[in-house]
Amino acid sequence: MAEADPASPRPVPAPAPSAAPFPDAPPRLSDDEFSSRTLEEINRASPLEPVFFGYDSIELDADALEAIRSNMTTLESYSSWSITIEGHCDSRGTPEYNLALGERRALAVRNHLVDLGIDANRIRTISYGEEFPFTPGEHEAAWASNRRAHFVVTAR
């Protein structure tokens, strides 16, 4: 019986197939693509991330601060843009209370962007309270989705 030559290469097993990668976030439009788009098309592409809040809160948690920093970078890249920050609430609370809470949320986000160096003259705020929910329903997932500051590009 012959021994295997130690210098000869051993067979290498075929690599295991890799799992399909998770889909990436939708690609952001390039500068050239934004310049040729209408405001409606820009806003449909959602270049600015919403900022979410806890129940009855205007506190900017770590996720909110990350979204604001991301939006600051986008706003620095598009220095001609003006935006409106819409404050939204879930359906709990009175309509009057939720309008005031939505305004405080929008202002909290605006003030943080201004603190980071974005010109205050580029930012308008408005509160819609509970009037225009993003997710219909009376359950925690809907409520959490509706407690937000939403960004709209209003001029470019």
N, C-alpha and C positions, 0 to 999 in steps of 0.2 A: 504494500500500500504506500503510495507516494504522499509525502507531506506537502502542504501548500507552501509555495515560495513566499517568505515573509516580505519580500520586496514588491510582490504583485499587489495591485490595488484590490481592495475588497469591494463587493457591490454595495452601493449606497441605496437605501430605500428611497422611494419617490417621496417628495414632500407631501404632507397632508394638505388637502385643499383648504385654502383659507376661507374663513367665513366672509360673507358679503359685508362690505363696510356699511355702517349706518349712513343713511342719506344725510348729506350736508344741508345746512340751512340754505334757503334759496339764495342764489348769488346776488350780491348787491350790484346795482347798476353802476357802470363806470361814469366818470365825469362827463364824457362825451354823450353817453346815453341820457344822463340827467338833463344836460343842456338842451336836448331836443325834445324833452317830454313836457307835457302840460302838468300843471299842479295836480290835477286829478290823477294822472298816471304816476307821478312821483309818490303821492300819498297812497295809492293802491299798492305800490312796491314796498311800503312800510319801511323807509330808511331809518326811522327813529323808533326806538324800543319803548313800549309802555313801562311805566313805573307802578308797581303794585304795592298796596298797603294792607296792614292788618285791620281787624275790625275796629271801627271807631277811632282810627289812628291817623296821624300825619307823620309818624316816625319813619325816617328813611333807614331801612335795615341794609345789610350788606348787599343783598340782591338789588335793591333799589339804587344804592350808590354805584354799583357796577353798571346798571342800565344808564344812569345819568352820565357816568364817565364815557361810556360808549357813544351816547348822544352828543356829548361835548366834542368828541373827536370828529364826528360827522359834521357838526355845526361849524367847527373850525375849518373843515375842508370846503364847506359851502358857505363862505362868509357873507354872501349876498342874501342868503335865505332869511326870511322872517318866519316865526312860528307862533302858533297858539297852543298853549297847554290847557287841555280840557280836564277839569276835575270831575271824577265820577264816583258814585257810591253804590252800595247795595241797597236793596229795598227796605231794609230795617231802619227805623227812625222816621221822624216826621219829614215831609217834603221840605219844610223850612230848614230843619236841622241839617238835612243832607245837602241842601244848596250851600249852606255855610261851610260844612265839612269839605265838600268838593272844592270850594274856593281855597280853603286852607291847604288842601293837598296840592292844588295847582301852584299856589304861591310857594310852598315848601320846595317843590322841584325847581321852580323859576329861581328862587333865591340861591339855591345850591349851584345852579348853572352860572348865575352871575358871580358868585363867590369863586367859581373856577375860571372866570375870565370871559364869559360870553356877554356881549353888550346887552344891557337890559332893554335898550330900545328895540331890539330884535324880537322880544318875547312879550306876547300878550297872554293873559289868562282869562278863563271863563269857567264857570261851574254849571254842570248840568245835573248835579245831584244824582237822583235815581231815575231821571227822566228818559235816558237813552241807554238801556242796559246792553252790554256787549253779548252777554249770555243770558237768555231768558230762563226763568225758573226760580223756585223758592227752596233752594238747597245749598249746602256749603260750597260746592264747586262753582255754582253760578254766582253766589255772593262774592267769593274770592276773585273771580274773573272780573267782576264789575267794580271792585275797589281799586281804582287806578287813576293815574294821570296819563292821558292819551295826547300824542303829539300830532299836529297837523301843520304841514308846510303851507304858509299863506302867501308868500311872495318869494321870488327867486331872482 
